[in-house]
């Protein structure tokens, strides 16, 4: 069974101002991602030190090769898509709205 990856229902509201609410949502998503990442990195460093396969300071002195940098760039783009989903979903909703295109036409023609 595969569950949908899109949340249903209304988003939780943190503030009455929609802009502030979006910003808080983004910050909380970033904080959540960062927390998980820090836990995983800490686990890897502990396991590496205990197993003797990761020298102290090895992570800090690592220089990535080109394929690694490219892979990381793709992962970073996907991450930003997830973090900024709240804003892109709203923009996509506006673009589907017929009034959006009418407003764009009015602005363009002055």
N, C-alpha and C positions, 0 to 999 in steps of 0.2 A: 504494500500500500504506500503510495506517495502522497504526502501532504502538500498542499499549496504553500508557496513561500510568501504569498502576499497576505498581510494582515487584513482581517475583516472588521467592520464596525468603525466607530469613531476613534480617532486618535485621542489619547489623553491630553487635556488642556492644562498648561502650567501657568498661563497668564491670559488676561482678557485681550491684550494686544496681540494680534496674529503674528506680527513680525517678531516680537519677543518670544512668543510661543514656539515659532519655528527655530529660532536661535537656541533656545533651551533644549529643544529636541535634538538638534545637531550636536550640541555640547554633550548631552547625555549619551548619545550614540558613540561619540568619540571617546568619552570616558570609559564606556563599557568595553569598547575594542581595546583601548590601552590597558585596562586592567587585566584582561585575558592575556594579552601579549606579554605583559610584565610577568605574570605567573608562569607562562610557558617558558620564557627566557630564563627565569630563575631556576625552574626545574631542570632545564637543559644544562645550565652551568653547574648545578649541584651534581647531576648525574655524570657529567664530564669529569669533574674533579674527583668524585668518588671512584669512577672507573679508570681514571688515569689517562683518558683519551682527549682531554682538553686542558691545556696548560693555562695557568692563571694569566689573564691579559690577552689571551688569544682572540677573543671576540672583539675587543677594542682595537687590536692591531690588524685585523683582517682587511684586505683590499680585494674587492670583488672583481672578477673578470667580466668581459663584455657579455657573454651569454647570461651570467647571473644578474648583471645590471638590467638587461632587457627583460628577463623574467620578472624581476622585482618591479620594473616599471609597469608591466601589465597587471601585476597584482595590486600595485598602488592605484592604478586607474580604476580597477574593480572595487577597491576599498572606498575610494572617493565617491564612486557611484552609489554605494550603499549608504555612506554617511550623508550625502547630499540628496538622497532619495526624496525626502520630504519636499524639497524645493523643486526638483525636476518633475515630481508627480503633479505638483500644483501648476507648473508651466504647461505640462502636457494636457492637463485638464482645461486650461485656458485656451490652448490651441484647438481643442475639440469644440470649443464653444463658438457658435456662429457670431455672437456679439463681439468676440475678440477680433475677428477679421474685419468686421464693420468698423470697429474703433481704430484699428491699424490703418484702414483706408482713409478715415477722417483725419487722422494725424498726418498721414503722408500728403494729402491734398491741401492741408491747412484749413 
